[in-house]
């Protein structure tokens, strides 16, 4: 989250609620924003940082627009939860068309509160669509964990086939990786920046942004295949600490991939290539 959003998020506390049922029956929240044109210099820096080829907007870059809409929507007075501590669980991005330089983009977000899970966990989805000249450009659907449920001890299943795929790329996250991505994305969440700022937020060690991992994976899959990704989806399964060595495995024919850190799956997903 950028600095103005972060300050607002830190100052926002949950509203008093008379009944638990009322918060779980919260109506959908809809927000709409206008971007006067694509920030071409920002997109160029993003491409260079991850190694995307020239000539197209990386599908993962659209999340940077969606993220701002997500934060603005969750900071609406009608959203009754504190957003500091909200956990990004999964994400799906698709491109549908092009926006010409200087063409305005309308970004619309719908936030829906999901029914509590069997463990009592509470989640919400935010679906963001971008359109230019009345035609769709991108879609982003994200799920966030608002309230943790009772621990069951069961681990979520993951795609074993992707874990047996070929190693497509490997990289090591240095101590400044989170700060570099924050400058690209505007997401200055303290848990990603330094050891002391992460500890201030209750984390033992700083972790890399999940969408940094997804962008690095998307760029590596594009480089390996020579094609650009038109859609990508993932589940964030475990945090990746700064300083970790990371491996990306993929079953290219099936489009499945898994990011491993410390020998364990941290991100699993699917990618469609043009």
C-alpha positions as CSV (number, residue, x, y, z in Angstrom):
1,X,0.0,0.0,0.0
2,X,1.3,3.5,-0.7
3,X,2.1,5.9,2.1
4,X,-1.1,7.9,2.2
5,X,-3.1,4.6,2.1
6,X,-0.9,3.1,4.8
7,X,-1.4,6.0,7.1
8,X,-5.2,5.8,6.6
9,X,-5.2,2.1,7.1
10,X,-3.2,2.3,10.4
11,X,-5.6,4.9,11.7
12,X,-8.8,3.0,10.7
13,X,-10.2,0.8,13.5
14,X,-13.2,-1.5,13.2
15,X,-16.5,0.0,13.8
16,X,-18.7,-1.1,16.7
17,X,-21.1,-3.8,15.5
18,X,-24.2,-4.7,17.4
19,X,-24.5,-8.2,16.0
20,X,-22.1,-10.6,14.2
21,X,-24.8,-11.3,11.6
22,X,-24.9,-7.7,10.5
23,X,-21.2,-7.7,9.4
24,X,-21.6,-11.0,7.6
25,X,-24.6,-9.6,5.7
26,X,-22.7,-6.6,4.5
27,X,-23.9,-5.5,1.0
28,X,-21.5,-5.4,-1.9
29,X,-19.4,-2.3,-2.2
30,X,-18.8,-0.8,-5.6
31,X,-16.3,1.8,-6.4
32,X,-15.2,3.3,-9.7
33,X,-12.1,5.4,-10.6
34,X,-10.7,7.0,-13.8
35,X,-7.1,6.8,-14.9
36,X,-6.4,9.5,-17.5
37,X,-3.8,7.3,-19.3
38,X,-1.3,4.5,-18.9
39,X,1.8,5.5,-17.0
40,X,4.2,4.3,-19.7
41,X,7.4,5.1,-17.8
42,X,6.2,3.1,-14.8
43,X,5.3,0.2,-17.0
44,X,8.7,0.4,-18.6
45,X,10.4,0.2,-15.2
46,X,8.3,-2.7,-14.2
47,X,9.2,-4.6,-17.4
48,X,12.9,-3.9,-16.9
49,X,12.8,-5.0,-13.2
50,X,11.4,-8.4,-14.0
51,X,12.7,-9.0,-17.5
52,X,9.5,-8.8,-19.5
53,X,9.8,-8.2,-23.2
54,X,9.0,-4.9,-24.8
55,X,5.8,-4.3,-26.7
56,X,3.0,-5.3,-24.3
57,X,1.7,-4.5,-20.8
58,X,2.6,-7.5,-18.5
59,X,-0.6,-9.1,-17.3
60,X,0.7,-8.9,-13.7
61,X,1.2,-5.1,-14.0
62,X,-2.6,-4.6,-14.1
63,X,-2.7,-5.7,-10.4
64,X,-0.9,-2.5,-9.5
65,X,-4.0,-0.6,-10.7
66,X,-6.4,-3.1,-9.1
67,X,-4.5,-2.9,-5.8
68,X,-5.0,0.8,-5.5
69,X,-8.7,0.3,-6.2
70,X,-8.8,-2.5,-3.6
71,X,-7.3,-0.3,-0.9
72,X,-9.5,2.6,-1.7
73,X,-12.6,0.3,-1.5
74,X,-11.6,-1.2,1.8
75,X,-11.0,2.2,3.2
76,X,-14.6,3.2,2.5
77,X,-16.5,3.9,5.7
78,X,-19.0,1.2,4.7
79,X,-16.3,-1.5,5.1
80,X,-16.4,-2.3,8.8
81,X,-13.0,-4.1,9.2
82,X,-9.5,-2.9,9.9
83,X,-7.4,-3.7,6.8
84,X,-4.0,-3.8,8.5
85,X,-3.4,-7.5,8.9
86,X,-5.6,-8.6,5.9
87,X,-3.9,-11.4,4.1
88,X,-3.8,-11.8,0.3
89,X,-4.9,-15.5,-0.4
90,X,-5.2,-15.8,-4.1
91,X,-5.3,-13.8,-7.3
92,X,-6.4,-14.2,-10.9
93,X,-5.5,-11.8,-13.7
94,X,-6.6,-11.7,-17.4
95,X,-6.0,-9.3,-20.2
96,X,-8.9,-8.8,-22.7
97,X,-7.7,-5.9,-24.9
98,X,-5.5,-2.9,-25.3
99,X,-5.6,0.6,-24.0
100,X,-3.9,3.1,-26.3
101,X,-1.4,5.7,-24.8
102,X,-3.4,8.6,-23.5
103,X,-6.6,6.7,-23.5
104,X,-8.6,6.9,-20.2
105,X,-9.2,3.7,-18.3
106,X,-12.2,3.2,-16.1
107,X,-11.4,1.0,-13.1
108,X,-14.4,-0.6,-11.3
109,X,-14.2,-2.7,-8.2
110,X,-16.9,-4.9,-6.5
111,X,-16.1,-6.1,-3.0
112,X,-18.1,-9.0,-1.7
113,X,-18.0,-10.5,1.7
114,X,-18.0,-14.3,1.6
115,X,-19.9,-16.6,4.0
116,X,-17.7,-17.7,7.0
117,X,-15.9,-20.9,6.4
118,X,-16.5,-24.0,8.5
119,X,-13.5,-22.9,10.7
120,X,-15.0,-19.4,11.2
121,X,-12.6,-17.7,8.8
122,X,-13.9,-14.6,7.1
123,X,-12.9,-13.7,3.6
124,X,-13.8,-11.2,0.9
125,X,-13.3,-11.0,-2.8
126,X,-12.6,-8.0,-4.9
127,X,-13.2,-8.1,-8.6
128,X,-11.8,-5.3,-10.6
129,X,-12.4,-4.6,-14.2
130,X,-10.6,-2.1,-16.4
131,X,-12.1,-0.7,-19.6
132,X,-11.1,1.8,-22.2
133,X,-13.5,3.3,-24.7
134,X,-16.2,0.9,-23.4
135,X,-14.2,-2.2,-24.2
136,X,-12.7,-4.5,-21.5
137,X,-8.9,-4.3,-21.0
138,X,-8.2,-6.4,-17.9
139,X,-9.9,-8.3,-15.1
140,X,-8.4,-9.0,-11.6
141,X,-10.1,-11.1,-8.9
142,X,-8.4,-11.3,-5.5
143,X,-9.4,-13.0,-2.3
144,X,-8.3,-11.6,1.1
145,X,-8.5,-13.2,4.5
146,X,-10.1,-10.8,6.9
147,X,-10.4,-12.9,10.0
148,X,-8.6,-16.2,10.8
149,X,-10.6,-19.3,11.8
150,X,-9.8,-22.1,14.2
151,X,-6.7,-24.0,13.2
152,X,-7.5,-27.5,11.8
153,X,-3.9,-28.6,11.2
154,X,-4.8,-29.7,7.7
155,X,-2.7,-28.3,4.9
156,X,-4.3,-27.2,1.6
157,X,-3.7,-29.6,-1.3
158,X,-1.5,-28.4,-4.1
159,X,-0.8,-29.5,-7.7
160,X,1.7,-32.4,-7.4
161,X,2.1,-32.5,-11.1
162,X,3.6,-29.0,-11.1
163,X,6.0,-29.9,-8.3
164,X,7.4,-32.6,-10.6
165,X,7.8,-30.2,-13.5
166,X,11.1,-28.8,-14.9
167,X,12.9,-26.0,-13.1
168,X,12.3,-23.0,-15.3
169,X,14.0,-20.3,-13.1
170,X,15.8,-19.8,-9.8
171,X,16.5,-16.6,-7.9
172,X,17.6,-15.3,-4.5
173,X,15.9,-12.5,-2.7
174,X,18.3,-10.0,-1.2
175,X,17.5,-7.8,1.8
176,X,16.4,-4.9,-0.4
177,X,14.1,-6.8,-2.7
178,X,11.0,-5.7,-0.8
179,X,12.0,-2.1,-0.9
180,X,12.7,-2.2,-4.7
181,X,9.3,-3.7,-5.4
182,X,7.6,-1.2,-3.1
183,X,9.1,1.6,-5.3
184,X,7.7,-0.1,-8.4
185,X,4.3,-0.9,-7.0
186,X,3.6,1.7,-4.3
187,X,3.0,-1.1,-1.8
188,X,4.9,0.1,1.3
189,X,3.5,-2.5,3.7
190,X,6.1,-2.6,6.6
191,X,6.2,-6.4,6.6
192,X,8.1,-6.4,3.3
193,X,10.7,-3.7,4.0
194,X,13.1,-4.3,6.8
195,X,13.6,-6.5,9.9
196,X,12.5,-3.8,12.3
197,X,9.4,-2.7,10.4
198,X,8.3,-6.3,10.0
199,X,8.7,-7.0,13.7
200,X,6.7,-3.8,14.4
201,X,3.8,-5.5,12.5
202,X,4.2,-8.8,14.4
203,X,6.4,-10.6,11.8
204,X,9.6,-12.4,12.8
205,X,11.3,-11.6,9.5
206,X,10.4,-9.5,6.5
207,X,8.8,-11.3,3.6
208,X,8.6,-10.6,-0.1
209,X,5.3,-9.3,-1.6
210,X,3.3,-12.2,-3.1
211,X,2.7,-10.2,-6.3
212,X,6.5,-9.8,-6.7
213,X,6.7,-13.6,-6.7
214,X,3.9,-13.9,-9.2
215,X,5.4,-11.2,-11.5
216,X,8.9,-12.9,-11.4
217,X,7.2,-16.2,-12.2
218,X,5.2,-14.8,-15.0
219,X,8.3,-13.1,-16.6
220,X,10.3,-16.4,-16.3
221,X,7.5,-18.4,-18.0
222,X,7.4,-15.8,-20.8
223,X,11.1,-16.0,-21.3
224,X,11.1,-19.8,-21.2
225,X,8.3,-20.1,-23.8
226,X,9.0,-17.0,-25.9
227,X,5.3,-16.1,-25.6
228,X,3.5,-13.6,-23.4
229,X,1.0,-14.5,-20.7
230,X,-2.6,-13.6,-21.3
231,X,-3.8,-14.8,-17.9
232,X,-2.3,-16.0,-14.7
233,X,-3.8,-17.2,-11.4
234,X,-2.3,-18.3,-8.2
235,X,-2.7,-19.3,-4.6
236,X,-0.4,-17.9,-2.0
237,X,0.4,-20.9,0.3
238,X,3.3,-19.8,2.5
239,X,5.3,-16.6,2.9
240,X,8.8,-16.3,1.4
241,X,11.3,-14.6,3.7
242,X,13.8,-12.1,2.3
243,X,17.1,-13.9,1.9
244,X,15.4,-17.0,0.6
245,X,16.5,-18.9,-2.6
246,X,13.5,-19.6,-4.8
247,X,12.8,-22.2,-7.5
248,X,10.1,-22.0,-10.2
249,X,8.9,-25.4,-11.6
250,X,6.4,-25.7,-14.4
251,X,4.5,-28.2,-16.5
252,X,4.5,-26.0,-19.6
253,X,2.0,-28.1,-21.5
254,X,-0.5,-28.0,-18.7
255,X,0.2,-24.4,-17.8
256,X,0.7,-25.3,-14.1
257,X,3.6,-23.9,-12.0
258,X,4.8,-24.0,-8.4
259,X,7.2,-21.6,-6.6
260,X,9.2,-23.4,-4.0
261,X,11.2,-21.9,-1.1
262,X,13.0,-24.0,1.5
263,X,11.9,-27.1,-0.4
264,X,8.2,-26.3,0.2
265,X,5.5,-24.9,-2.2
266,X,4.9,-21.2,-1.5
267,X,2.9,-20.3,-4.5
268,X,1.0,-22.5,-6.9
269,X,-0.9,-21.5,-10.0
270,X,-1.7,-21.7,-13.7
271,X,-0.6,-19.5,-16.6
272,X,-2.1,-19.2,-20.2
273,X,0.3,-18.1,-22.9
274,X,-0.6,-16.4,-26.1
